[in-house]
Amino acid sequence: MLIRSGKIQFLFWSAFFSVFVFLWIAAVWLQIFVIPDESPKHVPSDAVVLFFLLYGIFALLVMGGTLVSVLVNNRFYRRFFGVMAILMFGSMMIAKSMYG
């Protein structure tokens, strides 16, 4: 087994969990807005709280991974977390446009 530094392990696990949280956000969004039985007239408050929590966790993971990848000078993770930040802000804009 290869022994990696703690910084690279942090980058890997923060990348893994940021992808996991992004997929969770997408699944909740699909479940609430795209494939419900009937069109919601107002957004459920529990879904809004869940979105706030997931986006907060997602932002912490992405910004922490970006900071560490810049300090370590790892090009792969810098690009990865840059793409994840773009996805984060893009999905926030889509979610904002859905329920004003």
Secondary structure, DSSP 8 states (H G I E B T S, - for coil): -----HHHHHHHHHHHHHHHHHHHHHHHHIIIIIS-SS--SS--HHHHHHHHHHHHHHHHHHHHHHHHHHHHT-HHHHHHHHHHHHHHHHHHHHHHHH--
